[in-house]
């Protein structure tokens, strides 16, 4: 099993959620987060300068079986990417075990 964590633009959340459902990933968690990015200069909107050093993003946490890893990552990249700085990051780590609290089952079958 793999844990896939992604930090994406908040404006791309709906597209990513739809892409997940298209590939069969039907459960994940998310949080609204603020982070510091590489962009150093602010933006000016209607004559007012705004700092972009604190960036509003959405943090997604998805646990999938090994067979869904590539499809999940491709879904994120294709639906969250704009080609601009600040599209986000994806992190993948191994999950040793998973338990279903209701029944006490363990293993990859608990993800369904």
C-alpha positions in Angstrom: 0.0 0.0 0.0 1.1 3.6 -0.6 0.3 6.9 1.0 0.2 9.7 -1.5 0.3 13.2 -0.2 -0.3 16.1 -2.5 -0.2 19.8 -2.1 -2.3 21.5 -4.8 -3.8 24.8 -5.7 -7.2 25.3 -4.0 -8.7 26.3 -7.4 -7.8 22.8 -8.8 -9.4 20.8 -6.0 -12.7 20.0 -7.8 -10.8 18.8 -10.9 -8.6 16.6 -8.9 -11.6 15.1 -6.9 -13.3 14.4 -10.2 -10.1 12.8 -11.6 -9.9 10.6 -8.5 -13.4 9.3 -9.0 -12.7 8.6 -12.7 -9.8 6.3 -11.8 -11.6 4.6 -8.9 -10.1 6.4 -5.9 -13.2 7.1 -3.8 -11.8 7.9 -0.4 -9.2 10.5 0.7 -8.8 13.3 3.3 -7.9 16.9 2.7 -7.0 20.0 4.7 -6.7 23.7 3.8 -3.1 24.7 4.5 -0.8 27.7 4.2 2.8 27.4 3.2 5.9 29.3 2.1 6.8 28.9 -1.6 9.8 29.8 -3.8 8.1 32.9 -5.3 9.8 35.9 -3.9 8.0 38.9 -5.4 4.4 40.1 -4.6 1.6 40.8 -7.0 -0.1 44.1 -7.6 -3.9 44.1 -8.0 -5.7 47.4 -8.6 -2.8 49.3 -7.3 -2.4 47.3 -4.0 0.6 45.1 -3.5 -0.1 41.6 -2.1 2.5 39.3 -0.6 2.6 35.9 -2.1 5.1 34.4 0.3 2.2 32.8 2.3 0.4 30.6 -0.2 -3.1 29.1 0.4 -3.1 25.4 -0.8 -5.1 22.2 -0.2 -3.3 19.2 1.3 -4.6 15.8 0.1 -3.9 12.5 1.8 -4.7 9.3 -0.1 -3.9 5.7 0.8 -4.2 3.3 -2.1 -3.2 -0.3 -3.0 0.1 -0.6 -4.9 -1.8 -1.2 -8.2 -3.5 2.3 -7.9 -0.4 4.3 -7.2 0.4 5.2 -10.9 -3.2 6.0 -11.7 -3.6 8.2 -8.7 -0.4 10.2 -9.4 -1.3 10.6 -13.1 -4.8 11.8 -12.0 -3.2 14.5 -9.8 -0.7 15.7 -12.3 -3.1 15.8 -15.2 -5.9 17.6 -13.3 -3.9 19.9 -11.0 -1.2 21.1 -13.3 -1.2 24.5 -14.9 2.4 24.6 -16.1 3.1 27.6 -13.8 5.2 27.9 -10.7 3.2 26.9 -7.6 1.3 23.9 -9.0 2.3 21.9 -5.9 4.1 18.7 -4.9 3.4 15.0 -4.6 5.0 12.8 -1.9 4.7 8.9 -1.9 5.5 6.7 1.1 5.0 3.1 2.0 2.2 2.0 4.4 3.0 -1.2 6.3 -0.5 -2.1 7.4 -4.1 -0.9 7.4 -7.0 -1.9 9.7 -10.7 -1.5 9.4 -11.9 -0.4 12.8 -15.4 -1.7 12.4 -14.5 -5.3 11.8 -10.8 -5.6 12.8 -9.8 -6.7 9.3 -6.4 -5.8 8.1 -4.6 -5.5 4.7 -5.2 -3.9 1.4 -8.8 -5.1 1.2 -9.7 -2.7 3.9 -9.2 0.2 1.5 -12.4 -0.7 -0.5 
